[in-house]
């Protein structure tokens, strides 16, 4: 019997672990590990995405342009007062 994580995981959701056989407990543990790994991979992917975004913005020079714009705005504002 082969385990299909896309459909077979539902067999273990409603059952209390106290009532499971050793094989069912192993499957439940495998499911939990797979869920944890998928969650970690998703989290890691989001971090890498934002790292690439920040690196792209930094390399494009937009950060320097924004800093210069803010500094010139503050200088103009302080010179008018």
Phi and psi in degrees as GROMACS dihedral restraints (atoms count N, CA, C in turn):
[ dihedral_restraints ]
;  ai    aj    ak    al  type     phi  dphi    fc
    3     4     5     6     1   -99.5    20    10
    4     5     6     7     1   145.9    20    10
    6     7     8     9     1   -94.0    20    10
    7     8     9    10     1   125.3    20    10
    9    10    11    12     1  -108.8    20    10
   10    11    12    13     1   106.9    20    10
   12    13    14    15     1   -65.5    20    10
   13    14    15    16     1   -18.1    20    10
   15    16    17    18     1   -79.5    20    10
   16    17    18    19     1   -23.4    20    10
   18    19    20    21     1  -123.6    20    10
   19    20    21    22     1   -34.7    20    10
   21    22    23    24     1   -74.5    20    10
   22    23    24    25     1   -17.6    20    10
   24    25    26    27     1   -63.3    20    10
   25    26    27    28     1   -24.7    20    10
   27    28    29    30     1   -67.8    20    10
   28    29    30    31     1   -23.8    20    10
   30    31    32    33     1   -66.4    20    10
   31    32    33    34     1   -23.7    20    10
   33    34    35    36     1  -103.4    20    10
   34    35    36    37     1    -4.9    20    10
   36    37    38    39     1   -72.4    20    10
   37    38    39    40     1   -41.5    20    10
   39    40    41    42     1   -88.6    20    10
   40    41    42    43     1   -10.7    20    10
   42    43    44    45     1   -89.1    20    10
   43    44    45    46     1   138.0    20    10
   45    46    47    48     1   -74.7    20    10
   46    47    48    49     1   132.9    20    10
   48    49    50    51     1   -56.8    20    10
   49    50    51    52     1   -26.4    20    10
   51    52    53    54     1   -65.0    20    10
   52    53    54    55     1   -28.3    20    10
   54    55    56    57     1   -94.2    20    10
   55    56    57    58     1     3.0    20    10
   57    58    59    60     1   -88.6    20    10
   58    59    60    61     1   151.0    20    10
   60    61    62    63     1   -79.1    20    10
   61    62    63    64     1   172.7    20    10
   63    64    65    66     1   -62.3    20    10
   64    65    66    67     1   -39.6    20    10
   66    67    68    69     1   -64.7    20    10
   67    68    69    70     1   -42.6    20    10
   69    70    71    72     1   -65.7    20    10
   70    71    72    73     1   -37.3    20    10
   72    73    74    75     1   -64.9    20    10
   73    74    75    76     1   -39.7    20    10
   75    76    77    78     1   -63.5    20    10
   76    77    78    79     1   -41.7    20    10
   78    79    80    81     1   -64.6    20    10
   79    80    81    82     1   -42.2    20    10
   81    82    83    84     1   -61.3    20    10
   82    83    84    85     1   -43.0    20    10
   84    85    86    87     1   -62.9    20    10
   85    86    87    88     1   -41.7    20    10
   87    88    89    90     1   -63.2    20    10
   88    89    90    91     1   -40.8    20    10
   90    91    92    93     1   -62.9    20    10
   91    92    93    94     1   -44.7    20    10
   93    94    95    96     1   -63.4    20    10
   94    95    96    97     1   -40.4    20    10
   96    97    98    99     1   -64.0    20    10
   97    98    99   100     1   -42.3    20    10
   99   100   101   102     1   -64.5    20    10
  100   101   102   103     1   -41.6    20    10
  102   103   104   105     1   -61.5    20    10
  103   104   105   106     1   -43.1    20    10
  105   106   107   108     1   -64.1    20    10
  106   107   108   109     1   -42.9    20    10
  108   109   110   111     1   -64.6    20    10
  109   110   111   112     1   -42.1    20    10
  111   112   113   114     1   -63.4    20    10
  112   113   114   115     1   -42.2    20    10
  114   115   116   117     1   -62.8    20    10
  115   116   117   118     1   -42.3    20    10
  117   118   119   120     1   -65.0    20    10
  118   119   120   121     1   -43.0    20    10
  120   121   122   123     1   -62.2    20    10
  121   122   123   124     1   -39.7    20    10
  123   124   125   126     1   -64.6    20    10
  124   125   126   127     1   -44.7    20    10
  126   127   128   129     1   -62.1    20    10
  127   128   129   130     1   -45.0    20    10
  129   130   131   132     1   -63.0    20    10
  130   131   132   133     1   -39.6    20    10
  132   133   134   135     1   -63.3    20    10
  133   134   135   136     1   -39.5    20    10
  135   136   137   138     1   -65.4    20    10
  136   137   138   139     1   -40.5    20    10
  138   139   140   141     1   -62.8    20    10
  139   140   141   142     1   -46.1    20    10
  141   142   143   144     1   -64.0    20    10
  142   143   144   145     1   -37.4    20    10
  144   145   146   147     1   -60.1    20    10
  145   146   147   148     1   -49.2    20    10
  147   148   149   150     1   -68.8    20    10
  148   149   150   151     1   -31.6    20    10
  150   151   152   153     1   -63.1    20    10
  151   152   153   154     1   -42.5    20    10
  153   154   155   156     1   -65.4    20    10
  154   155   156   157     1   -39.2    20    10
  156   157   158   159     1   -62.8    20    10
  157   158   159   160     1   -47.2    20    10
  159   160   161   162     1   -62.9    20    10
  160   161   162   163     1   -43.1    20    10
  162   163   164   165     1   -62.4    20    10
  163   164   165   166     1   -41.7    20    10
  165   166   167   168     1   -63.8    20    10
  166   167   168   169     1   -44.1    20    10
  168   169   170   171     1   -63.8    20    10
  169   170   171   172     1   -42.8    20    10
  171   172   173   174     1   -64.5    20    10
  172   173   174   175     1   -43.9    20    10
  174   175   176   177     1   -71.8    20    10
  175   176   177   178     1   -23.6    20    10
  177   178   179   180     1   -75.8    20    10
  178   179   180   181     1   -16.0    20    10
  180   181   182   183     1    89.0    20    10
  181   182   183   184     1     4.8    20    10
  183   184   185   186     1   -65.1    20    10
  184   185   186   187     1   -33.5    20    10
  186   187   188   189     1   -63.6    20    10
  187   188   189   190     1   -44.0    20    10
  189   190   191   192     1   -64.9    20    10
  190   191   192   193     1   -39.1    20    10
  192   193   194   195     1   -65.1    20    10
  193   194   195   196     1   -40.6    20    10
  195   196   197   198     1   -65.3    20    10
  196   197   198   199     1   -43.4    20    10
  198   199   200   201     1   -59.8    20    10
  199   200   201   202     1   -45.7    20    10
  201   202   203   204     1   -62.9    20    10
  202   203   204   205     1   -40.1    20    10
  204   205   206   207     1   -63.4    20    10
  205   206   207   208     1   -43.4    20    10
  207   208   209   210     1   -65.4    20    10
  208   209   210   211     1   -43.5    20    10
  210   211   212   213     1   -63.2    20    10
  211   212   213   214     1   -42.9    20    10
  213   214   215   216     1   -67.7    20    10
  214   215   216   217     1   -36.3    20    10
  216   217   218   219     1   -62.7    20    10
  217   218   219   220     1   -45.7    20    10
  219   220   221   222     1   -66.1    20    10
  220   221   222   223     1   -38.6    20    10
  222   223   224   225     1   -65.4    20    10
  223   224   225   226     1   -43.3    20    10
  225   226   227   228     1   -64.5    20    10
  226   227   228   229     1   -39.2    20    10
  228   229   230   231     1   -66.6    20    10
  229   230   231   232     1   -42.3    20    10
  231   232   233   234     1   -73.2    20    10
  232   233   234   235     1   -30.4    20    10
  234   235   236   237     1   -74.6    20    10
  235   236   237   238     1   -26.4    20    10
  237   238   239   240     1   -74.2    20    10
  238   239   240   241     1   -27.7    20    10
